Amino acid sequence: MNSLNIKTGDKVQVISGADKGKQGKIVTVSAKENKVIVEGVNMVTKHVKPKQAEGALYASKVQLVCPKCDKLTRVAHKIEDGKKIRVCKHCGAELKY
């Protein structure tokens, strides 16, 4: 099973594809398929019904946005008080949303 460094509720930005540059919140994560669904990104439309839904993106096409420095970042891990936490590679801030 694949391990992803992004979780439901994280703010991410699309880094490749038709929706490049768009930011949104992760709605669902599928580690088995290595895909995520981002709110308001990769909208799928049908001709018949006037509904829109988000389509899944590969997790490699999105990158986490740090809430403190507002930069795109990879996830680093740090051990504090016996717990493993996610931190920003740039500023070292804890990544909680």
C-alpha positions as CSV (number, residue, x, y, z in Angstrom):
1,M,0.0,0.0,0.0
2,N,1.2,3.5,-0.9
3,S,1.9,6.1,1.8
4,L,0.9,9.6,0.9
5,N,2.2,12.7,2.8
6,I,-1.0,14.6,2.2
7,K,-4.2,14.2,4.2
8,T,-7.9,15.1,4.0
9,G,-8.3,18.8,4.7
10,D,-4.8,19.9,3.6
11,K,-4.6,23.0,1.3
12,V,-2.8,22.0,-1.9
13,Q,-1.9,23.6,-5.3
14,V,-2.1,21.8,-8.6
15,I,1.4,21.8,-10.2
16,S,0.7,20.3,-13.6
17,G,-2.2,19.7,-16.0
18,A,-5.1,21.9,-17.2
19,D,-5.8,23.2,-13.7
20,K,-2.2,24.2,-13.0
21,G,-2.0,26.9,-10.4
22,K,-5.4,26.3,-8.8
23,Q,-5.5,25.9,-5.0
24,G,-8.1,24.0,-3.0
25,K,-8.7,21.8,0.0
26,I,-8.4,18.0,-0.2
27,V,-11.8,16.3,0.1
28,T,-10.8,12.6,-0.2
29,V,-7.6,10.7,-0.4
30,S,-7.3,7.2,-2.0
31,A,-3.9,5.8,-1.1
32,K,-4.6,2.6,-2.9
33,E,-5.1,4.3,-6.3
34,N,-2.6,7.1,-5.4
35,K,-5.2,9.7,-6.1
36,V,-6.8,12.7,-4.4
37,I,-10.0,14.8,-5.0
38,V,-9.5,18.6,-4.5
39,E,-12.3,20.9,-3.9
40,G,-13.1,23.1,-7.0
41,V,-10.4,21.5,-9.2
42,N,-10.7,19.2,-12.2
43,M,-14.5,19.7,-12.5
44,V,-16.3,17.0,-14.5
45,T,-19.4,18.1,-16.5
46,K,-22.0,15.9,-18.2
47,H,-24.1,17.0,-21.1
48,V,-27.3,15.6,-19.7
49,K,-27.5,16.9,-16.1
50,P,-26.4,20.4,-15.0
51,K,-24.4,19.0,-12.1
52,Q,-20.6,19.3,-11.6
53,A,-18.4,17.1,-9.6
54,E,-14.7,17.0,-8.8
55,G,-12.6,14.4,-10.6
56,A,-9.7,12.5,-9.1
57,L,-6.1,13.7,-9.6
58,Y,-2.9,11.8,-9.2
59,A,-1.3,12.8,-5.9
60,S,1.9,13.6,-7.7
61,K,0.2,16.4,-9.5
62,V,-0.5,18.4,-6.3
63,Q,1.8,19.9,-3.8
64,L,1.1,21.0,-0.2
65,V,0.9,24.8,0.6
66,C,2.3,25.8,4.0
67,P,-0.2,27.7,6.1
68,K,2.5,29.9,7.7
69,C,4.9,30.9,4.8
70,D,2.3,30.3,2.0
71,K,4.9,28.5,-0.1
72,L,4.6,25.1,-1.9
73,T,6.5,22.6,0.2
74,R,7.3,19.0,0.6
75,V,6.6,17.4,3.9
76,A,9.3,16.7,6.5
77,H,8.7,14.7,9.6
78,K,9.9,15.5,13.1
79,I,9.5,13.7,16.4
80,E,8.2,15.9,19.3
81,D,7.1,14.4,22.6
82,G,7.2,10.9,21.2
83,K,4.8,11.8,18.3
84,K,5.7,12.1,14.6
85,I,4.5,15.4,13.2
86,R,4.5,16.9,9.7
87,V,6.6,20.1,9.2
88,C,7.3,22.5,6.4
89,K,10.7,22.1,4.7
90,H,11.1,25.9,4.3
91,C,10.0,27.4,7.6
92,G,9.7,24.4,9.9
93,A,6.1,25.2,10.9
94,E,3.9,22.3,11.9
95,L,1.5,21.4,9.1
96,K,-2.0,21.2,10.7
97,Y,-5.2,22.2,9.0
